[in-house]
Amino acid sequence: MSNSLKKRVLSGMRSTGKLHLGNYVGALENWVRMQNDYECFFFVADWHALTTDYADTSRVKENSVEVLLDWLAAGLDPEKCVMFIQSHVPAHAELHLLLSMITPLGWLERVPTYKEQRENIRDKDLSTYGFLGYPLLQSADILIYRAKYVPVGEDQVPHVEFTREVARRFNHLYGREPGFEEKAKAAVKKMGTKKARLLNELRTKFLEQGDAASLSRGQALLDEQQNLSRGDRERLYGWLEGGGKKILVEAEALLTEASRMPGLDGQKMSKSYGNTISLREEPETVAKKIKTMPTDPARVKRSDPGNPEKCPVWELHKVYSDDARRKWVVQGCTTAGIGCLECKQPVIEAINAELAPMRARAQTYIDDPTLVKNIIADGTEKAKRLAEETMRDVREAMGLTYT
């Protein structure tokens, strides 16, 4: 399927440096699958990294490149998706500024993660506009590419809904262009008699009966029209819902499964806990980290029976071992038939088997850094082109076009 017919997906990661298995299971694995079915835009969010780490920016550039290297290692393909760095597309900041003019302060203060992080992060001063406004910057990141879907975990769904509200407010304020109805009706005629009649019927069903299925069918019908200009298409999206021109698209959350990757101490794998295995970890380091993992405290001696449910290594077996292997673990641990090092060895082998192709893919780019620079340059060019299309419409809608 050509990119022009694929639904657009937008997602990003903060530039925190090398990624770990938790990042892979929680997001990257899904991205790698999605690049085959969607028109995917993935960006390294270096500006977002400044919202909490503004005091020390010495590693921002290095960390951004490390993130991109890990994306490539995980299997993201620059031929199948667009990868770029947020700050290389200044239009993100322009749209953020313009959206900040219309976004009520209370909307930002009610974002769940704002209060949570203010309470939980005690070692940094987060009394900045950058931190308060970061959800709006996220919204700008999404809206500027007119993304249809944003893959997120359940905890991030409120951010996508916030973005939808911002788009709705913007379209309500600026979407009623002069002669809108006449322009919409003229655009419908371009679809041909049969399709125009069907679109009118679907619009009537939605507006008079609230039939959501009719709205979805109407939107799908518009997606298929190759002879409509972008302006006409956006006009008809809004007309279909009884509103004005859809200048900004209301993205939908594409829910991803919560990461079940445990860390080396049994807690969720996280850099803040210091319990991670990175995607390009050397085999010897993986082995050392697993071998030194804590186990069931009741197994003081090799001959002491244990309980897998009290052992962090068992959590990794749940991820990497099949039923037969897990039965072997339970039997061997509870009867002291196997020692802890024996129990750990299959996990070491499984993790190294998973990481081996990632290390190999990354090595190509490590050996030739210009490859990464070219990927960033190409991705930036594609992102800028789309972003500028949106900004042209935004400026025009807001009366900021002077030529």
Disulfide bonds with the S-S distance in Angstrom:
none
